[in-house]
């Protein structure tokens, strides 16, 4: 059975001033991030004409995030999460402002940009685990799933707004000003988070750093539904690497040129927003079953590309893929927040992020050589099969079919409604 809510009820979390501050700050940061993603690409390619330079900068950012994620998770559990997020926003704002100034003044250097991108990635490594732990402290327990869905809508909506803003600024004022705009969004987010007032949780005995790290890993391993799903998430992201690397080449070569890939990508942005909106209205009684079925839709664009389907068909399939991800994400965040003890939530979330995205750099690097070695069609079909099998395979476990929203987990010691802040 799936519960549906009215639009008015879906917006109830925004009536809480605490959540409004958090949501507004994250929404601004999401728009700024989507602006930077496009503006930085335009700036580097225009300045140097080198895809390799762009790859170096983006890789520096992602590697720093992955490398420091566990460190960020531990400190987000040790310190007030709000302060960790404020500090992370200020660090990311400084990094993006510095990149923007270099681009505006014409003094940009790829090494400088890579270092600053790595600094921004380091800030994200602290911000993301802290944000997961902070959301439950800003809303009533029964509003948690709606709060996560509202954050997801802001994130997905920014994907529609960001590229247009970035392109307009790049063509008028210059791409550097787009990064400065992003830096301002981080500053505003930090100000809003600074105004957030939350009740402190009871102090816990301070353990050594490695001990706290081990405790987070033990907490994750304790829940079979958790770590088995993380395997599926990792394989999903690995398979998506094939789509992101092989897809543009195949679409441009066989489906009608650059406009074909642009159509496919636009289908994905629309689908993501629709999936997040659907998550706001629906509350499945078996969330992990529905979430994995939604993720399994990601096999469709891979299979259709391999079969030589028209670009419009692949765009619709890609929309279903991103829509399934956007629908699944709030369900997953809510389950984790409801079933993992408050004092370990950021550490466990850091492992979650690390295991989910840790193989992405490797997948991006190997997708092209693999397609060259065995052919694009077998590579795409293989990625589709891996994605579908990993998402559907976990459904045989009773844990996946049994767990529901708000049930808590006796084995975890979690208490429903315990504030996380």
C-alpha positions in Angstrom: 0.0 0.0 0.0 1.2 3.5 -0.9 0.1 6.5 1.1 -0.5 9.8 -0.8 -0.6 13.3 0.6 -2.1 16.5 -0.6 0.1 19.3 -1.8 -0.7 21.4 1.3 0.3 18.6 3.6 3.4 17.9 1.6 4.6 21.5 2.4 4.1 21.2 6.1 7.8 21.0 6.9 8.3 24.5 5.5 6.1 25.9 8.3 9.0 25.1 10.8 11.4 28.1 10.8 14.3 25.7 11.5 13.7 23.7 8.4 13.0 26.8 6.3 16.4 28.1 7.1 18.1 24.8 6.2 16.0 24.3 3.1 16.6 27.9 1.8 20.4 27.6 2.4 20.7 24.2 0.6 18.5 25.4 -2.2 20.7 28.4 -2.9 23.8 26.2 -2.7 22.3 23.7 -5.1 21.6 26.4 -7.7 25.1 27.8 -7.3 26.7 24.3 -7.7 24.8 23.7 -10.9 25.9 27.1 -12.2 29.5 26.3 -11.4 29.4 22.9 -13.1 28.6 24.5 -16.4 30.5 27.7 -16.0 33.8 26.0 -15.0 33.5 23.7 -18.0 32.9 26.7 -20.4 35.7 28.7 -18.8 38.4 26.0 -19.0 37.5 24.8 -22.5 37.3 28.4 -23.8 40.6 29.3 -22.1 42.7 26.3 -23.0 40.6 24.2 -25.4 41.7 21.1 -23.5 39.3 18.5 -22.3 42.3 17.1 -20.3 42.6 20.3 -18.3 38.9 20.2 -17.5 39.2 16.5 -16.4 42.1 17.4 -14.1 40.1 20.1 -12.3 37.0 17.9 -12.0 39.0 14.9 -10.9 40.8 16.9 -8.2 37.4 18.0 -6.7 35.9 14.5 -6.7 39.1 12.8 -5.4 39.3 15.2 -2.4 35.6 14.5 -1.6 36.0 10.8 -1.6 39.3 10.8 0.2 38.1 13.0 3.1 34.5 11.7 3.4 35.2 9.5 6.4 37.1 12.2 8.2 34.2 14.6 7.6 31.7 12.0 9.0 33.6 11.6 12.2 34.0 15.3 12.9 30.3 15.9 12.0 29.5 13.5 14.9 32.1 15.1 17.2 31.1 18.7 16.7 27.8 20.5 16.3 26.7 19.6 12.8 25.5 23.1 12.1 28.9 24.6 12.7 30.5 22.0 10.5 28.2 22.9 7.7 28.8 26.6 8.2 32.6 26.1 8.1 32.3 23.9 5.0 30.1 26.5 3.2 32.7 29.2 4.0 35.5 27.0 2.7 33.7 26.2 -0.5 32.6 29.8 -1.0 36.3 31.0 -0.7 37.4 28.4 -3.2 34.8 29.3 -5.8 35.4 33.0 -5.3 39.1 32.6 -5.8 38.5 30.6 -9.0 36.1 33.2 -10.2 38.6 36.1 -9.5 41.3 34.2 -11.5 39.0 33.7 -14.4 37.7 37.3 -14.3 41.2 38.8 -14.2 42.6 36.5 -16.8 45.2 35.0 -14.5 43.7 31.5 -14.3 46.2 28.7 -14.0 45.1 25.0 -14.2 47.2 24.0 -11.2 45.6 26.8 -9.2 42.1 25.8 -10.3 42.7 22.2 -9.5 44.0 23.1 -6.0 40.9 25.3 -5.4 38.6 22.6 -6.8 40.2 20.1 -4.4 39.5 22.6 -1.5 35.9 22.8 -2.6 35.7 19.0 -2.7 37.1 18.8 0.8 34.4 21.1 2.0 31.8 18.9 0.5 33.3 15.9 2.3 32.5 17.6 5.6 29.2 19.2 4.5 27.4 16.1 3.1 27.6 13.8 6.2 26.7 16.7 8.5 23.7 17.6 6.4 22.3 14.1 6.6 22.5 14.2 10.4 21.0 17.7 10.7 17.7 17.3 8.8 15.9 15.2 11.5 16.6 18.0 14.1 14.7 20.6 12.1 11.3 18.8 11.6 8.9 16.6 13.6 9.6 12.8 13.0 6.4 12.3 11.0 7.5 15.0 8.6 11.0 13.6 7.9 10.2 12.0 4.6 8.5 15.2 3.3 11.5 17.3 4.4 13.9 15.0 2.5 11.7 15.2 -0.5 11.6 19.0 -0.4 15.4 19.1 -0.3 15.5 16.7 -3.3 13.1 19.0 -5.2 15.4 21.9 -4.6 18.4 20.0 -5.7 16.8 18.6 -8.9 15.2 21.9 -9.7 18.6 23.6 -9.6 19.7 21.3 -12.4 17.1 23.0 -14.7 18.0 26.6 -13.6 21.8 26.4 -13.2 22.9 25.7 -16.8 20.7 28.6 -18.2 22.1 31.0 -15.6 25.7 29.9 -16.2 25.4 30.1 -20.0 23.8 33.6 -19.8 26.6 34.9 -17.4 29.3 33.2 -19.5 28.1 34.9 -22.7 27.6 38.3 -21.1 29.7 39.1 -18.0 32.0 36.1 -18.3 32.2 32.6 -16.8 34.3 33.8 -13.8 31.3 35.9 -12.6 29.2 32.7 -12.5 31.7 31.2 -10.0 31.6 34.4 -7.9 27.8 34.1 -7.9 28.2 30.6 -6.6 30.5 31.8 -3.9 27.8 34.3 -2.8 25.3 31.5 -2.5 27.6 29.6 -0.2 28.0 32.8 1.9 24.2 33.2 2.2 23.8 29.5 3.0 26.4 30.0 5.8 24.5 33.0 7.2 21.2 31.1 7.2 22.7 28.1 8.9 24.3 30.4 11.4 20.8 31.6 12.4 19.6 28.1 13.0 19.0 27.3 16.7 18.7 23.7 17.7 18.5 21.9 21.1 21.9 20.2 21.8 22.0 16.4 22.1 23.3 15.0 25.4 27.1 14.7 25.4 28.6 11.3 24.7 32.0 10.0 25.9 34.7 11.1 23.5 36.5 8.1 21.9 39.7 8.1 19.9 39.2 9.0 16.2 39.9 5.5 14.9 37.5 4.1 17.5 34.7 6.4 16.3 35.5 5.4 12.7 35.3 1.7 13.6 32.0 2.3 15.5 30.4 3.8 12.4 31.5 0.8 10.3 30.2 -1.6 12.9 26.9 0.2 12.9 26.6 -0.1 9.2 27.5 -3.8 9.1 24.9 -4.4 11.8 22.1 -3.8 9.3 22.0 -6.2 6.4 19.3 -4.1 4.6 21.8 -1.2 4.7 25.0 -2.7 3.4 23.4 -4.8 0.8 21.7 -1.8 -0.7 25.0 0.1 -0.7 26.4 -2.6 -3.0 23.5 -2.0 -5.3 24.1 1.8 -5.2 27.7 1.3 -6.0 26.9 -0.8 -9.0 24.3 1.7 -10.1 26.9 4.5 -10.1 29.4 2.3 -11.8 27.0 1.4 -14.6 26.0 5.1 -15.0 29.7 5.9 -15.7 29.3 3.8 -18.8 26.3 5.8 -19.9 28.1 9.1 -19.2 31.3 8.2 -21.0 30.1 6.0 -23.9 26.7 7.6 -24.3 27.8 11.0 -25.7 30.1 9.4 -28.2 27.5 6.9 -29.5 24.7 9.5 -29.6 26.8 12.0 -31.6 28.1 9.4 -34.0 24.8 7.5 -34.6 21.8 9.3 -33.3 22.1 12.8 -34.9 25.0 14.7 -33.5 25.4 16.9 -30.5 21.7 17.8 -30.5 20.9 14.1 -29.9 22.9 14.0 -26.7 21.5 17.3 -25.6 18.0 15.9 -26.0 18.9 12.9 -23.9 20.5 15.0 -21.1 17.5 17.3 -21.0 15.2 14.3 -20.7 17.2 13.4 -17.6 16.9 16.8 -16.0 13.1 16.8 -16.5 12.8 13.3 -15.2 14.8 14.1 -12.0 12.5 16.9 -11.1 9.4 14.8 -11.7 10.8 12.0 -9.5 11.5 14.4 -6.7 8.0 15.8 -6.9 6.6 12.3 -6.9 8.6 11.5 -3.7 6.9 14.5 -2.0 3.4 13.0 -2.6 4.0 9.3 -2.2 5.0 7.3 0.9 5.3 3.6 0.1 4.7 1.2 2.9 7.6 -0.9 1.6 10.1 1.8 0.8 13.1 -0.3 0.0 11.2 -2.5 -2.5 9.8 0.5 -4.3 13.2 2.3 -4.2 15.1 -0.6 -5.8 12.4 -1.0 -8.4 12.8 2.7 -9.2 16.6 2.4 -9.4 16.3 -0.6 -11.7 14.8 1.7 -14.3 18.4 2.9 -14.9 19.0 -0.1 -17.1 16.6 1.3 -19.7 18.7 4.0 -21.4 21.8 1.8 -21.4 19.8 -1.0 -23.2 18.1 1.3 -25.6 21.4 3.0 -26.6 22.9 -0.4 -27.2 19.9 -1.4 -29.3 20.2 1.8 -31.5 16.9 3.3 -30.4 16.1 6.9 -31.5 17.4 9.7 -29.3 13.9 10.7 -28.1 13.3 7.1 -26.8 16.6 7.2 -25.0 15.8 10.6 -23.6 12.5 9.3 -22.1 14.4 6.3 -20.7 17.1 8.5 -19.2 14.3 10.6 -17.7 13.0 7.4 -16.0 16.5 6.6 -14.8 17.1 10.0 -13.2 13.4 10.1 -12.0 13.9 6.8 -10.3 17.0 8.0 -8.6 15.3 11.3 -7.5 12.3 9.3 -6.1 14.5 6.8 -4.3 16.9 9.3 -2.6 14.4 10.8 -0.1 13.1 7.4 0.8 16.6 6.2 1.5 17.6 9.3 3.5 14.5 8.9 5.6 15.1 5.2 6.4 18.7 5.9 7.3 17.7 8.8 9.6 15.0 6.7 11.3 17.0 3.6 11.9 20.6 4.7 12.6 21.4 6.1 16.1 21.7 9.9 16.2 25.2 9.9 17.6 26.6 7.8 14.8 24.5 9.1 11.9 27.1 11.3 10.2 29.8 8.6 10.4 27.5 6.0 8.9 26.4 8.5 6.3 30.0 9.1 5.3 30.5 5.4 4.7 27.3 5.5 2.7 28.6 8.3 0.5 32.0 6.6 0.2 30.7 3.2 -0.8 28.1 4.6 -3.2 30.4 6.9 -5.2 33.9 5.5 -4.4 34.0 3.5 -7.7 32.9 6.4 -9.8 36.4 7.8 -10.7 37.5 4.2 -11.7 34.3 3.7 -13.7 34.9 7.0 -15.6 38.5 6.0 -16.3 37.7 2.5 -17.5 34.5 2.9 -19.4 36.2 4.2 -22.5 39.0 1.6 -22.7 36.5 -1.2 -22.0 34.2 0.0 -24.9 37.2 0.2 -27.2 38.3 -3.4 -26.3 35.0 -5.2 -26.4 32.7 -2.8 -28.3 30.2 -0.2 -27.3 27.2 -2.5 -27.6 28.4 -5.3 -25.3 29.7 -2.7 -22.8 26.3 -1.0 -22.7 24.3 -4.2 -22.4 26.7 -5.4 -19.8 26.3 -2.2 -17.7 22.5 -2.5 -18.1 22.6 -6.1 -16.8 24.9 -5.2 -13.9 22.6 -2.3 -12.9 19.4 -4.3 -13.1 20.8 -7.4 -11.3 22.2 -5.4 -8.4 19.0 -3.5 -7.8 16.6 -6.4 -8.2 18.8 -9.0 -6.6 18.5 -7.5 -3.1 14.7 -7.9 -3.2 15.1 -11.6 -2.3 16.2 -10.6 1.2 13.4 -10.6 3.8 15.0 -7.5 5.4 14.4 -5.4 2.3 10.7 -6.5 2.0 10.0 -6.1 5.7 11.4 -2.7 6.7 9.0 0.2 6.6 9.0 3.9 7.5 9.0 4.9 11.1 9.5 1.3 12.4 12.9 1.9 13.9 15.3 -0.9 14.3 15.6 -2.6 17.6 19.0 -4.0 16.7 20.3 -0.5 16.1 19.2 1.1 19.3 17.7 3.9 17.4 14.8 5.8 18.9 12.2 7.4 16.6 12.1 11.1 17.0 15.4 11.5 18.8 16.8 14.8 17.6 19.9 14.8 15.6 21.9 17.9 16.0 
